[in-house]
């Protein structure tokens, strides 16, 4: 039985996936078909990912109907994204929360950890950084907050091995998220870089609503340029405050983030958005400050439907120099011919102003929109 939470995207053609593993494989293959990407490169990567997801990947979608995941805006444990640049599509990403039945905060934490270990066993991903900080994010009691661990697989259209990423909830143990992030970065040799971030914000309070620590992310890679990320959520602030948050990064270009926020919000100021934007600060040891910043703007539930969301995101894609026909093909593959009846488009992200990359995120369902 197919979950009522799930309704196929146009790129799935007439096929209706019955499990989350099946859904990942079907959607990646469909993205290749609709967007001219290499099936030979991307589909084997997706199948390799689903092979290590565990029992939940083959269980009926309906088994997880009542679990609300933080991964997607509609509560599903799966979200897709497609990254665009002036050179074309540069990545397809799958974000997921590994599950185990019965689904509880404790079982989600346990399965997330087990999936991380399976990635190391099957793909040889590097867990050194994770093991250095793991105890900071694992609660002996019932984990707190909306999730414990999320994972992403960034699939390469060029046939390169997928990059696996891990996202941790700094509030899972009940400790102040900013203190957890500070200790994590200290252990990872990034204390000075984190101190620069704290000094950048008025009062240095990174648990304040205007710039609170929401996530800590790791590249599961042994490469020297492997990244550590901290995501800050910006609630109730203006576009200039969002701009200032990104100004701590080495790649900042004045005014870009404020333009993105205003393009997405239109006449509604960011302080009044139902769901707040986030800034991701990326840390590397060879930089004294965050090496880069990425701005994430939620489309759903802030915008009424995919038609409006696609038009607003197109403004940001234009800033990035994205081919408009390729962007329109992406939207059509997700939302189909009647985007104003859907609300699947969930986020748009902008990074690397010198050579911009703009990423469109989308969930699985179609929760209404404008009739």
N, C-alpha and C positions, 0 to 999 in steps of 0.2 A: 504493500500500500504506500502510495506517495504522500509525503507530508503536505498538509494544506498550506504550510508556510512556503512551500516551493512551487514556483510556476516557471516553466522553461523560458529561457531567453530565445530570441529568434535564431541565434547562432547554433542552437541545439537542433535546428530543423524540426522534424516530427518526432524525434526520439525523446522519451521521458525517462531520465535517470531515476533509479530506485534507491540509491544509496549515495552517501557523500563521496565515497571513492569513485563510484561510477560517474557522479556529477563532475568531479574534477577532470577526469579523463575526457568526458564528452565536451566540456566547455573549452578545454585547451585545444582539442582537435577542431572544434567549431571556430575558435578564434583564428587558428591557422587558415582555415578555409575562407573566412570572410575578410581577413585582413592581409592575405598574401604572405603569411609567415611560413617558415619551414616546418612542415609536419615531421620530417625526419629528425629534426633537431629537438623540437619542443615536446612532441607526444611521448617519446621514450623517457624524457625527464619527468613528465607528469606521472607516468605509470610506475616509475621507480619510486616516486614519492608515495603514491597510494599503497604500494606494496609493503611499506613499513608503518602505515598509520595505525595498525592494530584492528581489533574486531569491529570497532565502530564504523570503519570505512566500508564494510560490507553489510552492516545491519540495515534494516529498512529505515528510510528517512523518518517515518512516523514514530520510531522508537524515541526520537529526541525532540518531538514536537513541543514538549512542555519545558525544555531547558532554555533559559534565556542566556545567551552568550554575549560577552562584551565585544566580540569580534566585529559583528555587523550591526547596523542601526536597527534592524528588525529582530535581532536576537538570535539569528542563525550563527552556527560556529564556523562559517566559511564566507570569505569575501575575495573578490578578484580585483585586480588592477592592471592597467595597461599604461606604460610609460612612453611618452612621445617626446621627440626633440626635432630640431630642424632637419636631422638626417633620417627621420622615420621613426618606427617603433623600436625602442631600445630595450624593452623588457616586458614580460608578463609575470605577474606575481600572484601567488596564492597565499592568503593569510588564513590561519585556522587555529582552533582550539581543540587539541586532542581530547577525546572523551572516553569514558569507561562507564558501563552500566553496572549498577544504578548510578545516575549522575548526581553527584553531591559536590560541594566545594572541596572536600577532602579527596574524593576520587579524581576530580579534575586536576588537582595538584599532583597527585601520585602518577596519573597517566601522562601529564605533561612532562614530568621528570623522566618517566620510562621512555617516552617517545624521543626525548633528547638523547638518551643513551643509545637507543636504536639507530638514530642518525649517525652516531659515532661508529657503531658497529658496521652498519651497512654502507655508509658513504665516507667514512673516515674523517668526519668533521672534527674540528679541534675544540675540545671542551676545557682547555686549560683556564681560560678566563672565567668560564661559568663556575668551575669548581672553586676558584678563589673567592667567589662572592655568593655562592649558592645558599649558604646558611642564613644570609641576611633576608632572604625572600621566602624561606620555608618555615611555616608555622608549626609548632608542636601541637597547638590547639587547632580548632576549626579555622581555616584561612579566612581572612576578612577581605571585603571588597568584591568587586564584580568578577575578578578572575585571578589566577595565579601565574600561569604561563600561557603565552601564545607563540606560535611559530609562523615564519614566512619562508616560502621557497621562491626565490627570484630566478625565473627560468630565462635562459638566454636564447634569443632568436638566432644567434651566431654559432650555436652548438657548443658553447663553453659549458663547463660543469655548473649546475645550479648553485647559487649562494644561499645558504640557510641562515636565517636570522632568528634570534630568540628575544622575546619581549617579556619582561618581568614586572609584576605589580609591587611597587615599593611600599604599599600600604598593607600587604598581606599579613604581616605579623602584628599590626596595630601600632608600630613605631611611626614617628613622623616621617613621611616620605622623603623630605629633603635631607634628613639626617641619614636615612638609609642610602640615598644616592651619594651623599658626601663620603660615607665610609666605603661604598663600592668603588668609587673613583679613586679614593686613597689607596685601596688595595691594588688597584690596577695601574698605579703609578701616575695618576692624573690629578693629584691633589691640588697642584698649583693652577692647573687649568680650571678646575672647579672653583677655586677661590676667586679667580678672575670673573667668573659668572656671578658669584654671590656679590662681589663688589660692584658689579654692573647695575644691580637693581636697587632702587631706593629702599633703604632699611635692611636689605639683604635677606628678606623673608621670602623663601621659596616654598612656603606652605600657604601664602596668601592667595586669595582667589584670582587675582589679576595675573599671576604667573606661578601657579602651583605645579610641583613635580607630579606628573601623572604616570610616566613609564620610564623604565630603563631598558635599553636594547643593546644586544651584542651581535656582531657578526661571528658566526661559528666558523672561524677561519684562523689558521696560523700565520697568514700573511702579515707582513710588517705594517701594511696599510689597513688592517682589519679595524673596524670602527667600534667605538662605544658611543651610545647615544642616550641623551636624556631629553624627554619630551615635557614641555611646559604647557599647561592649559591656561588660556587667557579668558577669564570670565568677567564680564561687566566693565571692560576697558574700551578705549577708543582706538581708532586705527593707528594713531601716533604711538600708543603704548605697544601695540603689536610690532610696529616698525622698530621701536627701541629694543625690543627683546631680541630681534635678529641682528641688531647692530653690534652685539658682542662678538659675532663670528668674523673670521678673517676674510670671508668672501662677500661680506655685506656690501650692497650698493644702495646708496641713499634713495629712499622713496619707493623702492620696488614693492616691499611687502605691504605698505599702505595702499598702493595702487591695486594690488591683488585683492585685498580685503574689500576695498570699495567697489571693485568690479563685481565681486560675488554678492555683496550685500545690496547693491543698488541703492534705493532710497532708505533702506533700513540700516541704521548704524550698527556696527559690530557689537556694541554694548547691549543691544536688544536682541541679539540672536538667541534662539531657543537653545541651540547647541553651540558651544564656544570653539573657536579655532585653537590650534596648537602650533607651537614652534618646536622643531626637533633640532637640538644642538649636537653636533658630531664632534667627538674628541679623538685626537691622535696624539701620540707622545711627542711627535716632532713639531707640534704647534703649541705656543704658550697660551693660546686662547682656543675656543672651539674653531675647528678648521672650516666648518660650514654650518649653515642653517637652512632648514626646509620649513616652509609654511604649509600647514594643512588647514583647509577651510571646509567645514561640513556643508554639504548641499541639502541633504535630507536630515532633519525635518525643517530646516530653515526656509527652504523654497517649496512652493506649492506642488510642483510636479517636475517630471523629467524634461518637459519642453522648456520651462524656464531655467532649470538647472543647466541644461545643455547650452543654452544661449549665454548664460553668465560664464560658464566654464570656457566657452569659445573665446571670450575676451582674454582670458588668461593664456589660453593656447596661442592666441595671436601674439601676445607679449613674448612668448617663447619661440615664435617663428615656426610653429607647427603647420604642416600642410593641411589646409582646412578640409580638403576632400578626404584625407586619411582620418582626420578627427570625426568627420561626419559618418564615415564608415564604422568607426568604433561605436558611436552612439547608436547607429542603426542596428548593429549586432547585439546591443544590449537591450535597447528600448523598443525597437521596431518602428512601425509606421505611425503609431499613435502615442508619442511620448507624453502628451499632456494627460493621459489616463493612468500614468505610472509614476512611481517614486522609487526607482532602483538606483539612480545615480547618487552616491552617498558622500564622496569627498573629492576634492581636487587639491593636488599638492604642487608646489613650485619650488625649485631649488636651482643652485648653480647659476646665478645671474649672468656670468661671463659666457656660458654656453648652456642656456636653460634647458631643463628637463621638466616637463609638466605631466603629471600622472592623474588619470581618472580612475576612481574607485567605484565599484558597484556591488550591491547586494543581490540577493536571490529573488526576492518576492516582488509583488506589485501591489502595495498597500493603498490603492486609491488614486489620488491625484484629482485633476479637474475633469469633471464629466463633460 
